[in-house]
Amino acid sequence: MITCDPARLVLGAGHDLTYHHDLELVFQDPTFIACPTSFQDPVFRPPTPEESATVTANLGDPPPVLVAFEADAGGPTPTTCLIAAETVHVVTGPVPRRPAL
């Protein structure tokens, strides 16, 4: 997780996130986030009907974008992650690591 604030959630991906990353998923106006702040090896998939119903019940309406994936968060089994947002954009190309503020 590169950035998380009320306006956007940015996930970064690459072989070594120490200095740069090669892919970003930019979620604009996230409304539901159920995932750890640190994870690796995500496997994206369509949300199940049950997951869609859970998120819709929490938000009151179906979200424009709902992304589901399983990821290694350090536990014995993969963690299920869900992110709902107004939009999602994929940004490719090298992105230098942003310094901590």
Biopython code that builds the backbone (N, CA, C, O; Angstrom):
import numpy as np
from Bio.PDB.StructureBuilder import StructureBuilder

atoms = [
    (1, "MET", "N", (0.867, -1.163, 0.000)),
    (1, "MET", "CA", (0.000, 0.000, 0.000)),
    (1, "MET", "C", (0.914, 1.227, 0.000)),
    (1, "MET", "O", (1.683, 1.441, 0.937)),
    (2, "ILE", "N", (0.820, 2.015, -1.049)),
    (2, "ILE", "CA", (1.672, 3.195, -1.201)),
    (2, "ILE", "C", (1.027, 4.414, -0.549)),
    (2, "ILE", "O", (1.688, 5.146, 0.188)),
    (3, "THR", "N", (-0.250, 4.633, -0.816)),
    (3, "THR", "CA", (-0.987, 5.778, -0.287)),
    (3, "THR", "C", (-2.393, 5.335, 0.085)),
    (3, "THR", "O", (-3.021, 4.551, -0.627)),
    (4, "CYS", "N", (-2.878, 5.848, 1.214)),
    (4, "CYS", "CA", (-4.263, 5.597, 1.595)),
    (4, "CYS", "C", (-4.792, 6.832, 2.311)),
    (4, "CYS", "O", (-4.362, 7.154, 3.418)),
    (5, "ASP", "N", (-5.722, 7.512, 1.672)),
    (5, "ASP", "CA", (-6.393, 8.645, 2.291)),
    (5, "ASP", "C", (-7.830, 8.661, 1.767)),
    (5, "ASP", "O", (-8.163, 7.843, 0.910)),
    (6, "PRO", "N", (-8.685, 9.552, 2.244)),
    (6, "PRO", "CA", (-10.085, 9.523, 1.806)),
    (6, "PRO", "C", (-10.279, 9.701, 0.300)),
    (6, "PRO", "O", (-11.294, 9.261, -0.240)),
    (7, "ALA", "N", (-9.334, 10.331, -0.384)),
    (7, "ALA", "CA", (-9.490, 10.594, -1.814)),
    (7, "ALA", "C", (-8.987, 9.466, -2.696)),
    (7, "ALA", "O", (-9.501, 9.267, -3.797)),
    (8, "ARG", "N", (-7.972, 8.713, -2.222)),
    (8, "ARG", "CA", (-7.442, 7.651, -3.071)),
    (8, "ARG", "C", (-6.659, 6.619, -2.280)),
    (8, "ARG", "O", (-6.116, 6.883, -1.207)),
    (9, "LEU", "N", (-6.629, 5.444, -2.860)),
    (9, "LEU", "CA", (-5.840, 4.326, -2.346)),
    (9, "LEU", "C", (-4.950, 3.884, -3.496)),
    (9, "LEU", "O", (-5.437, 3.610, -4.592)),
    (10, "VAL", "N", (-3.642, 3.814, -3.249)),
    (10, "VAL", "CA", (-2.701, 3.410, -4.289)),
    (10, "VAL", "C", (-1.968, 2.160, -3.832)),
    (10, "VAL", "O", (-1.319, 2.152, -2.787)),
    (11, "LEU", "N", (-2.082, 1.095, -4.636)),
    (11, "LEU", "CA", (-1.330, -0.130, -4.407)),
    (11, "LEU", "C", (-0.197, -0.165, -5.418)),
    (11, "LEU", "O", (-0.413, 0.085, -6.604)),
    (12, "GLY", "N", (1.011, -0.474, -4.957)),
    (12, "GLY", "CA", (2.167, -0.563, -5.843)),
    (12, "GLY", "C", (2.625, -1.996, -5.971)),
    (12, "GLY", "O", (2.488, -2.787, -5.038)),
    (13, "ALA", "N", (3.176, -2.334, -7.141)),
    (13, "ALA", "CA", (3.661, -3.690, -7.372)),
    (13, "ALA", "C", (4.972, -3.648, -8.142)),
    (13, "ALA", "O", (5.202, -2.772, -8.975)),
    (14, "GLY", "N", (5.814, -4.612, -7.841)),
    (14, "GLY", "CA", (7.097, -4.750, -8.522)),
    (14, "GLY", "C", (7.921, -5.807, -7.823)),
    (14, "GLY", "O", (7.515, -6.353, -6.797)),
    (15, "HIS", "N", (9.091, -6.094, -8.389)),
    (15, "HIS", "CA", (9.948, -7.129, -7.807)),
    (15, "HIS", "C", (10.629, -6.670, -6.525)),
    (15, "HIS", "O", (10.872, -7.485, -5.635)),
    (16, "ASP", "N", (10.941, -5.381, -6.413)),
    (16, "ASP", "CA", (11.618, -4.849, -5.233)),
    (16, "ASP", "C", (11.072, -3.456, -4.970)),
    (16, "ASP", "O", (11.407, -2.510, -5.683)),
    (17, "LEU", "N", (10.237, -3.326, -3.956)),
    (17, "LEU", "CA", (9.598, -2.042, -3.667)),
    (17, "LEU", "C", (10.490, -1.090, -2.879)),
    (17, "LEU", "O", (10.060, 0.011, -2.535)),
    (18, "THR", "N", (11.730, -1.495, -2.585)),
    (18, "THR", "CA", (12.633, -0.659, -1.802)),
    (18, "THR", "C", (12.928, 0.662, -2.502)),
    (18, "THR", "O", (12.914, 1.716, -1.867)),
    (19, "TYR", "N", (13.194, 0.615, -3.802)),
    (19, "TYR", "CA", (13.602, 1.812, -4.527)),
    (19, "TYR", "C", (12.587, 2.294, -5.562)),
    (19, "TYR", "O", (12.516, 3.489, -5.850)),
    (20, "HIS", "N", (11.804, 1.373, -6.120)),
    (20, "HIS", "CA", (10.822, 1.759, -7.128)),
    (20, "HIS", "C", (9.797, 0.636, -7.289)),
    (20, "HIS", "O", (9.961, -0.457, -6.748)),
    (21, "HIS", "N", (8.758, 0.925, -8.028)),
    (21, "HIS", "CA", (7.793, -0.106, -8.410)),
    (21, "HIS", "C", (7.367, 0.153, -9.852)),
    (21, "HIS", "O", (7.541, 1.257, -10.368)),
    (22, "ASP", "N", (6.811, -0.862, -10.494)),
    (22, "ASP", "CA", (6.529, -0.795, -11.926)),
    (22, "ASP", "C", (5.049, -0.746, -12.276)),
    (22, "ASP", "O", (4.692, -0.637, -13.449)),
    (23, "LEU", "N", (4.195, -0.826, -11.280)),
    (23, "LEU", "CA", (2.758, -0.843, -11.538)),
    (23, "LEU", "C", (2.037, -0.228, -10.348)),
    (23, "LEU", "O", (2.392, -0.479, -9.196)),
    (24, "GLU", "N", (1.031, 0.572, -10.635)),
    (24, "GLU", "CA", (0.170, 1.107, -9.578)),
    (24, "GLU", "C", (-1.287, 0.865, -9.937)),
    (24, "GLU", "O", (-1.692, 1.016, -11.089)),
    (25, "LEU", "N", (-2.068, 0.486, -8.932)),
    (25, "LEU", "CA", (-3.523, 0.489, -9.036)),
    (25, "LEU", "C", (-3.988, 1.680, -8.215)),
    (25, "LEU", "O", (-3.775, 1.725, -7.003)),
    (26, "VAL", "N", (-4.618, 2.638, -8.864)),
    (26, "VAL", "CA", (-5.056, 3.867, -8.200)),
    (26, "VAL", "C", (-6.576, 3.832, -8.085)),
    (26, "VAL", "O", (-7.286, 3.947, -9.084)),
    (27, "PHE", "N", (-7.064, 3.672, -6.865)),
    (27, "PHE", "CA", (-8.497, 3.657, -6.580)),
    (27, "PHE", "C", (-8.901, 5.061, -6.151)),
    (27, "PHE", "O", (-8.429, 5.558, -5.129)),
    (28, "GLN", "N", (-9.782, 5.712, -6.936)),
    (28, "GLN", "CA", (-10.269, 7.045, -6.591)),
    (28, "GLN", "C", (-11.509, 6.925, -5.710)),
    (28, "GLN", "O", (-12.396, 6.112, -5.973)),
    (29, "ASP", "N", (-11.559, 7.735, -4.674)),
    (29, "ASP", "CA", (-12.685, 7.783, -3.740)),
    (29, "ASP", "C", (-13.061, 6.398, -3.219)),
    (29, "ASP", "O", (-14.184, 5.938, -3.425)),
    (30, "PRO", "N", (-12.115, 5.728, -2.538)),
    (30, "PRO", "CA", (-12.437, 4.408, -1.983)),
    (30, "PRO", "C", (-13.524, 4.519, -0.919)),
    (30, "PRO", "O", (-13.508, 5.431, -0.092)),
    (31, "THR", "N", (-14.463, 3.585, -0.952)),
    (31, "THR", "CA", (-15.572, 3.608, 0.001)),
    (31, "THR", "C", (-15.572, 2.402, 0.931)),
    (31, "THR", "O", (-16.261, 2.405, 1.951)),
    (32, "PHE", "N", (-14.807, 1.373, 0.588)),
    (32, "PHE", "CA", (-14.736, 0.158, 1.411)),
    (32, "PHE", "C", (-13.371, -0.472, 1.159)),
    (32, "PHE", "O", (-13.024, -0.785, 0.021)),
    (33, "ILE", "N", (-12.599, -0.656, 2.231)),
    (33, "ILE", "CA", (-11.279, -1.284, 2.124)),
    (33, "ILE", "C", (-11.186, -2.356, 3.189)),
    (33, "ILE", "O", (-11.282, -2.067, 4.382)),
    (34, "ALA", "N", (-11.000, -3.587, 2.761)),
    (34, "ALA", "CA", (-10.797, -4.705, 3.684)),
    (34, "ALA", "C", (-9.562, -5.460, 3.212)),
    (34, "ALA", "O", (-9.659, -6.475, 2.523)),
    (35, "CYS", "N", (-8.396, -4.941, 3.597)),
    (35, "CYS", "CA", (-7.143, -5.617, 3.271)),
    (35, "CYS", "C", (-6.063, -5.094, 4.209)),
    (35, "CYS", "O", (-6.157, -3.967, 4.695)),
    (36, "PRO", "N", (-5.031, -5.908, 4.469)),
    (36, "PRO", "CA", (-3.949, -5.450, 5.332)),
    (36, "PRO", "C", (-3.122, -4.372, 4.625)),
    (36, "PRO", "O", (-3.173, -4.250, 3.401)),
    (37, "THR", "N", (-2.373, -3.604, 5.389)),
    (37, "THR", "CA", (-1.547, -2.549, 4.796)),
    (37, "THR", "C", (-0.330, -3.110, 4.080)),
    (37, "THR", "O", (0.259, -2.434, 3.236)),
    (38, "SER", "N", (0.050, -4.330, 4.405)),
    (38, "SER", "CA", (1.200, -4.953, 3.757)),
    (38, "SER", "C", (0.839, -6.375, 3.350)),
    (38, "SER", "O", (0.351, -7.161, 4.162)),
    (39, "PHE", "N", (1.083, -6.694, 2.091)),
    (39, "PHE", "CA", (0.809, -8.044, 1.588)),
    (39, "PHE", "C", (1.634, -8.245, 0.325)),
    (39, "PHE", "O", (2.219, -7.300, -0.205)),
    (40, "GLN", "N", (1.674, -9.481, -0.150)),
    (40, "GLN", "CA", (2.403, -9.772, -1.384)),
    (40, "GLN", "C", (1.687, -10.853, -2.176)),
    (40, "GLN", "O", (0.800, -11.537, -1.665)),
    (41, "ASP", "N", (2.083, -10.992, -3.419)),
    (41, "ASP", "CA", (1.564, -12.018, -4.325)),
    (41, "ASP", "C", (0.037, -12.029, -4.434)),
    (41, "ASP", "O", (-0.578, -13.079, -4.248)),
    (42, "PRO", "N", (-0.590, -10.880, -4.731)),
    (42, "PRO", "CA", (-2.051, -10.889, -4.873)),
    (42, "PRO", "C", (-2.492, -11.668, -6.111)),
    (42, "PRO", "O", (-1.840, -11.637, -7.155)),
    (43, "VAL", "N", (-3.604, -12.360, -5.965)),
    (43, "VAL", "CA", (-4.228, -13.074, -7.079)),
    (43, "VAL", "C", (-5.637, -12.498, -7.224)),
    (43, "VAL", "O", (-6.521, -12.783, -6.417)),
    (44, "PHE", "N", (-5.830, -11.684, -8.261)),
    (44, "PHE", "CA", (-7.106, -11.006, -8.458)),
    (44, "PHE", "C", (-8.133, -11.954, -9.060)),
    (44, "PHE", "O", (-7.798, -12.855, -9.829)),
    (45, "ARG", "N", (-9.402, -11.728, -8.690)),
    (45, "ARG", "CA", (-10.510, -12.561, -9.147)),
    (45, "ARG", "C", (-11.791, -11.743, -9.060)),
    (45, "ARG", "O", (-11.818, -10.708, -8.394)),
    (46, "PRO", "N", (-12.848, -12.191, -9.719)),
    (46, "PRO", "CA", (-14.133, -11.494, -9.564)),
    (46, "PRO", "C", (-14.659, -11.684, -8.135)),
    (46, "PRO", "O", (-14.464, -12.747, -7.546)),
    (47, "PRO", "N", (-15.320, -10.674, -7.577)),
    (47, "PRO", "CA", (-15.921, -10.857, -6.254)),
    (47, "PRO", "C", (-17.041, -11.890, -6.319)),
    (47, "PRO", "O", (-17.748, -11.995, -7.321)),
    (48, "THR", "N", (-17.191, -12.642, -5.246)),
    (48, "THR", "CA", (-18.282, -13.613, -5.170)),
    (48, "THR", "C", (-19.601, -12.863, -4.946)),
    (48, "THR", "O", (-19.583, -11.707, -4.523)),
    (49, "PRO", "N", (-20.725, -13.494, -5.218)),
    (49, "PRO", "CA", (-22.016, -12.849, -4.920)),
    (49, "PRO", "C", (-22.142, -12.483, -3.437)),
    (49, "PRO", "O", (-22.712, -11.446, -3.100)),
    (50, "GLU", "N", (-21.616, -13.325, -2.563)),
    (50, "GLU", "CA", (-21.685, -13.043, -1.120)),
    (50, "GLU", "C", (-20.850, -11.812, -0.769)),
    (50, "GLU", "O", (-21.284, -10.978, 0.025)),
    (51, "GLU", "N", (-19.655, -11.691, -1.354)),
    (51, "GLU", "CA", (-18.815, -10.520, -1.093)),
    (51, "GLU", "C", (-19.482, -9.255, -1.617)),
    (51, "GLU", "O", (-19.477, -8.225, -0.943)),
    (52, "SER", "N", (-20.047, -9.327, -2.801)),
    (52, "SER", "CA", (-20.763, -8.171, -3.359)),
    (52, "SER", "C", (-21.926, -7.764, -2.466)),
    (52, "SER", "O", (-22.151, -6.575, -2.241)),
    (53, "ALA", "N", (-22.662, -8.741, -1.959)),
    (53, "ALA", "CA", (-23.800, -8.453, -1.074)),
    (53, "ALA", "C", (-23.335, -7.820, 0.232)),
    (53, "ALA", "O", (-23.976, -6.897, 0.734)),
    (54, "THR", "N", (-22.231, -8.306, 0.784)),
    (54, "THR", "CA", (-21.696, -7.749, 2.033)),
    (54, "THR", "C", (-21.298, -6.292, 1.848)),
    (54, "THR", "O", (-21.642, -5.446, 2.673)),
    (55, "VAL", "N", (-20.579, -5.995, 0.777)),
    (55, "VAL", "CA", (-20.145, -4.620, 0.529)),
    (55, "VAL", "C", (-21.351, -3.726, 0.255)),
    (55, "VAL", "O", (-21.418, -2.610, 0.771)),
    (56, "THR", "N", (-22.290, -4.190, -0.535)),
    (56, "THR", "CA", (-23.499, -3.411, -0.822)),
    (56, "THR", "C", (-24.285, -3.130, 0.454)),
    (56, "THR", "O", (-24.798, -2.025, 0.634)),
    (57, "ALA", "N", (-24.384, -4.118, 1.341)),
    (57, "ALA", "CA", (-25.086, -3.915, 2.616)),
    (57, "ALA", "C", (-24.381, -2.861, 3.465)),
    (57, "ALA", "O", (-25.042, -2.068, 4.136)),
    (58, "ASN", "N", (-23.052, -2.841, 3.444)),
    (58, "ASN", "CA", (-22.294, -1.854, 4.213)),
    (58, "ASN", "C", (-22.415, -0.450, 3.630)),
    (58, "ASN", "O", (-22.451, 0.532, 4.372)),
    (59, "LEU", "N", (-22.479, -0.353, 2.304)),
    (59, "LEU", "CA", (-22.503, 0.954, 1.651)),
    (59, "LEU", "C", (-23.910, 1.475, 1.383)),
    (59, "LEU", "O", (-24.107, 2.683, 1.253)),
    (60, "GLY", "N", (-24.888, 0.580, 1.298)),
    (60, "GLY", "CA", (-26.251, 0.982, 0.979)),
    (60, "GLY", "C", (-26.592, 0.837, -0.495)),
    (60, "GLY", "O", (-27.760, 0.667, -0.844)),
    (61, "ASP", "N", (-25.596, 0.902, -1.359)),
    (61, "ASP", "CA", (-25.767, 0.733, -2.809)),
    (61, "ASP", "C", (-24.574, -0.048, -3.347)),
    (61, "ASP", "O", (-23.511, -0.052, -2.725)),
    (62, "PRO", "N", (-24.730, -0.705, -4.485)),
    (62, "PRO", "CA", (-23.580, -1.389, -5.081)),
    (62, "PRO", "C", (-22.517, -0.368, -5.503)),
    (62, "PRO", "O", (-22.861, 0.675, -6.061)),
    (63, "PRO", "N", (-21.252, -0.644, -5.252)),
    (63, "PRO", "CA", (-20.203, 0.296, -5.650)),
    (63, "PRO", "C", (-19.957, 0.232, -7.159)),
    (63, "PRO", "O", (-20.177, -0.810, -7.776)),
    (64, "PRO", "N", (-19.502, 1.338, -7.757)),
    (64, "PRO", "CA", (-19.166, 1.313, -9.184)),
    (64, "PRO", "C", (-18.042, 0.319, -9.506)),
    (64, "PRO", "O", (-18.051, -0.317, -10.560)),
    (65, "VAL", "N", (-17.077, 0.193, -8.586)),
    (65, "VAL", "CA", (-15.947, -0.727, -8.766)),
    (65, "VAL", "C", (-15.798, -1.561, -7.504)),
    (65, "VAL", "O", (-15.762, -1.018, -6.400)),
    (66, "LEU", "N", (-15.712, -2.867, -7.660)),
    (66, "LEU", "CA", (-15.423, -3.760, -6.534)),
    (66, "LEU", "C", (-14.360, -4.749, -6.992)),
    (66, "LEU", "O", (-14.575, -5.522, -7.926)),
    (67, "VAL", "N", (-13.216, -4.714, -6.326)),
    (67, "VAL", "CA", (-12.082, -5.568, -6.667)),
    (67, "VAL", "C", (-11.866, -6.555, -5.534)),
    (67, "VAL", "O", (-11.880, -6.180, -4.361)),
    (68, "ALA", "N", (-11.666, -7.820, -5.890)),
    (68, "ALA", "CA", (-11.404, -8.870, -4.900)),
    (68, "ALA", "C", (-10.098, -9.566, -5.252)),
    (68, "ALA", "O", (-9.769, -9.743, -6.425)),
    (69, "PHE", "N", (-9.358, -9.959, -4.218)),
    (69, "PHE", "CA", (-8.138, -10.729, -4.443)),
    (69, "PHE", "C", (-7.739, -11.462, -3.176)),
    (69, "PHE", "O", (-8.153, -11.109, -2.072)),
    (70, "GLU", "N", (-6.934, -12.481, -3.360)),
    (70, "GLU", "CA", (-6.324, -13.221, -2.259)),
    (70, "GLU", "C", (-4.855, -12.816, -2.241)),
    (70, "GLU", "O", (-4.249, -12.631, -3.297)),
    (71, "ALA", "N", (-4.272, -12.676, -1.036)),
    (71, "ALA", "CA", (-2.873, -12.267, -0.940)),
    (71, "ALA", "C", (-2.212, -12.899, 0.276)),
    (71, "ALA", "O", (-2.874, -13.285, 1.239)),
    (72, "ASP", "N", (-0.905, -12.993, 0.207)),
    (72, "ASP", "CA", (-0.095, -13.478, 1.319)),
    (72, "ASP", "C", (0.175, -12.300, 2.245)),
    (72, "ASP", "O", (0.896, -11.370, 1.886)),
    (73, "ALA", "N", (-0.408, -12.345, 3.439)),
    (73, "ALA", "CA", (-0.209, -11.285, 4.427)),
    (73, "ALA", "C", (0.630, -11.782, 5.600)),
    (73, "ALA", "O", (0.675, -11.147, 6.653)),
    (74, "GLY", "N", (1.294, -12.920, 5.412)),
    (74, "GLY", "CA", (2.166, -13.445, 6.458)),
    (74, "GLY", "C", (1.542, -14.516, 7.318)),
    (74, "GLY", "O", (2.221, -15.079, 8.177)),
    (75, "GLY", "N", (0.281, -14.815, 7.121)),
    (75, "GLY", "CA", (-0.397, -15.840, 7.912)),
    (75, "GLY", "C", (-0.292, -17.207, 7.262)),
    (75, "GLY", "O", (0.340, -17.361, 6.216)),
    (76, "PRO", "N", (-0.916, -18.202, 7.886)),
    (76, "PRO", "CA", (-0.826, -19.567, 7.359)),
    (76, "PRO", "C", (-1.632, -19.786, 6.074)),
    (76, "PRO", "O", (-1.345, -20.714, 5.317)),
    (77, "THR", "N", (-2.623, -18.949, 5.826)),
    (77, "THR", "CA", (-3.432, -19.070, 4.608)),
    (77, "THR", "C", (-3.560, -17.694, 3.953)),
    (77, "THR", "O", (-3.377, -16.677, 4.623)),
    (78, "PRO", "N", (-3.869, -17.646, 2.664)),
    (78, "PRO", "CA", (-4.055, -16.349, 2.000)),
    (78, "PRO", "C", (-5.197, -15.550, 2.636)),
    (78, "PRO", "O", (-6.162, -16.115, 3.152)),
    (79, "THR", "N", (-5.063, -14.241, 2.586)),
    (79, "THR", "CA", (-6.060, -13.318, 3.110)),
    (79, "THR", "C", (-6.949, -12.831, 1.972)),
    (79, "THR", "O", (-6.454, -12.465, 0.907)),
    (80, "THR", "N", (-8.257, -12.828, 2.197)),
    (80, "THR", "CA", (-9.192, -12.286, 1.214)),
    (80, "THR", "C", (-9.252, -10.777, 1.374)),
    (80, "THR", "O", (-9.407, -10.269, 2.484)),
    (81, "CYS", "N", (-9.128, -10.060, 0.261)),
    (81, "CYS", "CA", (-9.136, -8.602, 0.283)),
    (81, "CYS", "C", (-10.229, -8.080, -0.644)),
    (81, "CYS", "O", (-10.472, -8.635, -1.716)),
    (82, "LEU", "N", (-10.880, -7.006, -0.212)),
    (82, "LEU", "CA", (-11.929, -6.359, -1.006)),
    (82, "LEU", "C", (-11.706, -4.853, -0.987)),
    (82, "LEU", "O", (-11.419, -4.271, 0.060)),
    (83, "ILE", "N", (-11.840, -4.227, -2.152)),
    (83, "ILE", "CA", (-11.732, -2.771, -2.250)),
    (83, "ILE", "C", (-12.855, -2.274, -3.153)),
    (83, "ILE", "O", (-12.997, -2.729, -4.287)),
    (84, "ALA", "N", (-13.650, -1.337, -2.640)),
    (84, "ALA", "CA", (-14.698, -0.689, -3.431)),
    (84, "ALA", "C", (-14.311, 0.775, -3.611)),
    (84, "ALA", "O", (-13.805, 1.412, -2.687)),
    (85, "ALA", "N", (-14.553, 1.300, -4.808)),
    (85, "ALA", "CA", (-14.192, 2.684, -5.098)),
    (85, "ALA", "C", (-15.050, 3.205, -6.246)),
    (85, "ALA", "O", (-15.792, 2.457, -6.884)),
    (86, "GLU", "N", (-14.927, 4.513, -6.491)),
    (86, "GLU", "CA", (-15.636, 5.115, -7.624)),
    (86, "GLU", "C", (-15.004, 4.692, -8.943)),
    (86, "GLU", "O", (-15.712, 4.364, -9.895)),
    (87, "THR", "N", (-13.660, 4.698, -9.004)),
    (87, "THR", "CA", (-12.946, 4.280, -10.213)),
    (87, "THR", "C", (-11.638, 3.613, -9.814)),
    (87, "THR", "O", (-11.177, 3.749, -8.681)),
    (88, "VAL", "N", (-11.046, 2.889, -10.761)),
    (88, "VAL", "CA", (-9.702, 2.342, -10.586)),
    (88, "VAL", "C", (-8.951, 2.538, -11.901)),
    (88, "VAL", "O", (-9.494, 2.317, -12.984)),
    (89, "HIS", "N", (-7.698, 2.954, -11.783)),
    (89, "HIS", "CA", (-6.840, 3.161, -12.948)),
    (89, "HIS", "C", (-5.564, 2.358, -12.754)),
    (89, "HIS", "O", (-5.038, 2.270, -11.645)),
    (90, "VAL", "N", (-5.071, 1.776, -13.834)),
    (90, "VAL", "CA", (-3.812, 1.040, -13.811)),
    (90, "VAL", "C", (-2.748, 1.936, -14.430)),
    (90, "VAL", "O", (-2.901, 2.405, -15.557)),
    (91, "VAL", "N", (-1.662, 2.174, -13.684)),
    (91, "VAL", "CA", (-0.550, 2.995, -14.152)),
    (91, "VAL", "C", (0.666, 2.091, -14.266)),
    (91, "VAL", "O", (1.047, 1.437, -13.296)),
    (92, "THR", "N", (1.281, 2.051, -15.452)),
    (92, "THR", "CA", (2.455, 1.207, -15.652)),
    (92, "THR", "C", (3.685, 2.068, -15.907)),
    (92, "THR", "O", (3.579, 3.218, -16.332)),
    (93, "GLY", "N", (4.837, 1.496, -15.644)),
    (93, "GLY", "CA", (6.104, 2.183, -15.836)),
    (93, "GLY", "C", (6.782, 2.408, -14.505)),
    (93, "GLY", "O", (6.127, 2.387, -13.463)),
    (94, "PRO", "N", (8.095, 2.623, -14.522)),
    (94, "PRO", "CA", (8.841, 2.801, -13.271)),
    (94, "PRO", "C", (8.370, 4.023, -12.482)),
    (94, "PRO", "O", (8.238, 5.118, -13.030)),
    (95, "VAL", "N", (8.125, 3.821, -11.213)),
    (95, "VAL", "CA", (7.743, 4.898, -10.301)),
    (95, "VAL", "C", (8.752, 4.896, -9.164)),
    (95, "VAL", "O", (8.816, 3.925, -8.411)),
    (96, "PRO", "N", (9.562, 5.981, -9.014)),
    (96, "PRO", "CA", (10.532, 6.017, -7.915)),
    (96, "PRO", "C", (9.826, 5.958, -6.568)),
    (96, "PRO", "O", (8.705, 6.447, -6.421)),
    (97, "ARG", "N", (10.479, 5.367, -5.607)),
    (97, "ARG", "CA", (9.937, 5.288, -4.246)),
    (97, "ARG", "C", (9.805, 6.695, -3.701)),
    (97, "ARG", "O", (10.738, 7.493, -3.785)),
    (98, "ARG", "N", (8.657, 6.993, -3.147)),
    (98, "ARG", "CA", (8.434, 8.318, -2.564)),
    (98, "ARG", "C", (9.041, 8.357, -1.165)),
    (98, "ARG", "O", (8.868, 7.418, -0.388)),
    (99, "PRO", "N", (9.747, 9.429, -0.842)),
    (99, "PRO", "CA", (10.318, 9.507, 0.509)),
    (99, "PRO", "C", (9.222, 9.635, 1.559)),
    (99, "PRO", "O", (8.176, 10.234, 1.310)),
    (100, "ALA", "N", (9.470, 9.070, 2.725)),
    (100, "ALA", "CA", (8.514, 9.186, 3.834)),
    (100, "ALA", "C", (8.480, 10.627, 4.311)),
    (100, "ALA", "O", (9.512, 11.294, 4.382)),
    (101, "LEU", "N", (7.301, 11.094, 4.633)),
    (101, "LEU", "CA", (7.165, 12.473, 5.131)),
    (101, "LEU", "C", (7.221, 12.504, 6.628)),
    (101, "LEU", "O", (7.123, 13.575, 7.228)),
]
sb = StructureBuilder()
sb.init_structure("model")
sb.init_model(0)
sb.init_chain("A")
sb.init_seg("    ")
for serial, (resi, resn, name, xyz) in enumerate(atoms, 1):
    if name == "N":
        sb.init_residue(resn, " ", resi, " ")
    sb.init_atom(name, np.array(xyz, "f"), 0.0, 1.0, " ", f" {name:<3s}", serial, name[0])
structure = sb.get_structure()
